[in-house]
């Protein structure tokens, strides 16, 4: 038996090796979507996305705390403004829903894997 010519179908090129490489998935690799609704008070489940919720501006920090509790350290905010137009002008408005949601998160710090509010800076 001649072993100098071993078959290496799945390792022949770099592209094939990348396709067959094992994937490692961990909470650090995940990004949690947070849907922020400007017209909402509290939290409301999204029927078409089981396990996902719409959060009010006041409850965005709850979503971040849930994220951290599950080991997910990254999130992305999706805004649902009170008024929509054809240009999507609320996306760059000074007081848009995402801008307001991020503003609430600026007073948040993470210690020991839990979210804590910073003391009032004013």
C-alpha positions as CSV (number, residue, x, y, z in Angstrom):
1,X,0.0,0.0,0.0
2,X,1.5,3.3,-1.1
3,X,0.7,6.1,1.4
4,X,2.7,8.8,-0.3
5,X,-0.4,9.9,-2.2
6,X,-3.1,10.2,0.5
7,X,-6.5,11.5,-0.5
8,X,-7.2,14.9,1.1
9,X,-10.4,15.9,-0.7
10,X,-11.6,18.2,2.2
11,X,-8.3,19.9,2.7
12,X,-7.0,20.6,-0.8
13,X,-7.5,24.3,-1.0
14,X,-7.8,27.1,1.6
15,X,-11.4,27.8,0.6
16,X,-12.4,24.2,1.1
17,X,-10.6,24.1,4.4
18,X,-12.5,27.1,5.6
19,X,-15.8,25.6,4.5
20,X,-15.2,22.4,6.5
21,X,-13.7,24.0,9.5
22,X,-15.6,23.4,12.7
23,X,-17.6,26.4,13.9
24,X,-17.2,27.6,17.5
25,X,-20.2,29.5,18.8
26,X,-20.1,31.3,22.1
27,X,-22.2,34.1,23.7
28,X,-19.3,36.5,22.9
29,X,-20.0,36.0,19.2
30,X,-23.8,36.8,19.5
31,X,-25.5,40.1,19.0
32,X,-28.9,40.5,20.7
33,X,-31.5,42.6,18.9
34,X,-33.4,45.1,21.1
35,X,-36.5,46.7,19.5
36,X,-37.3,50.1,21.0
37,X,-40.8,51.5,20.5
38,X,-41.2,55.2,21.2
39,X,-44.9,54.9,21.7
40,X,-44.8,52.0,24.2
41,X,-44.9,52.0,28.0
42,X,-43.2,48.9,29.4
43,X,-42.5,45.7,27.5
44,X,-44.7,44.0,24.9
45,X,-44.0,40.6,23.2
46,X,-43.5,40.5,19.4
47,X,-45.9,37.8,18.2
48,X,-44.0,37.1,14.9
49,X,-40.7,36.8,16.8
50,X,-41.1,34.4,19.7
51,X,-38.9,35.3,22.6
52,X,-38.4,38.9,21.4
53,X,-40.1,42.0,22.9
54,X,-40.7,45.6,22.1
55,X,-39.2,47.8,24.8
56,X,-40.1,51.3,25.8
57,X,-37.4,53.9,26.2
58,X,-37.7,53.4,29.9
59,X,-37.2,49.7,29.8
60,X,-34.2,49.4,27.3
61,X,-31.9,48.8,30.3
62,X,-34.0,45.8,31.3
63,X,-33.3,44.3,27.9
64,X,-29.6,44.9,28.4
65,X,-29.7,43.3,31.8
66,X,-31.4,40.2,30.2
67,X,-28.7,40.2,27.6
68,X,-25.9,40.2,30.2
69,X,-27.6,37.6,32.3
70,X,-27.4,35.2,29.4
71,X,-23.8,36.0,28.7
72,X,-24.4,38.0,25.6
73,X,-22.3,41.2,25.7
74,X,-23.3,42.8,22.5
75,X,-26.6,44.3,21.4
76,X,-28.1,46.3,18.6
77,X,-31.0,48.7,18.9
78,X,-33.8,48.8,16.3
79,X,-36.0,51.9,16.6
80,X,-39.8,52.2,16.0
81,X,-40.5,55.9,15.9
82,X,-43.8,57.5,16.8
83,X,-44.0,59.1,13.4
84,X,-42.6,57.7,10.1
85,X,-42.0,59.5,6.8
86,X,-40.8,58.4,3.4
87,X,-37.2,59.6,4.1
88,X,-36.8,57.9,7.5
89,X,-35.8,61.3,8.9
90,X,-36.2,60.1,12.5
91,X,-33.0,58.0,12.0
92,X,-30.9,61.1,12.2
93,X,-33.1,63.3,14.4
94,X,-31.5,64.8,17.5
95,X,-34.1,63.3,19.7
96,X,-34.9,60.1,17.7
97,X,-35.9,56.9,19.3
98,X,-32.5,55.2,19.0
99,X,-30.7,58.4,20.2
100,X,-32.9,58.5,23.2
101,X,-32.4,54.8,23.9
102,X,-28.7,55.1,23.7
103,X,-28.8,58.0,26.0
104,X,-30.3,55.9,28.7
105,X,-27.6,53.3,28.2
106,X,-24.9,55.9,28.8
107,X,-25.7,55.9,32.5
108,X,-25.3,52.2,32.6
109,X,-22.1,50.4,33.6
110,X,-21.4,46.7,33.9
111,X,-19.8,45.2,37.0
112,X,-19.6,41.5,37.7
113,X,-21.7,40.7,34.6
114,X,-24.6,42.8,35.9
115,X,-25.8,46.2,34.7
116,X,-25.8,49.1,37.2
117,X,-26.7,52.7,36.8
118,X,-24.1,55.3,37.5
119,X,-24.8,58.0,40.0
120,X,-26.3,61.2,38.7
121,X,-23.6,63.1,36.9
122,X,-25.3,66.5,37.0
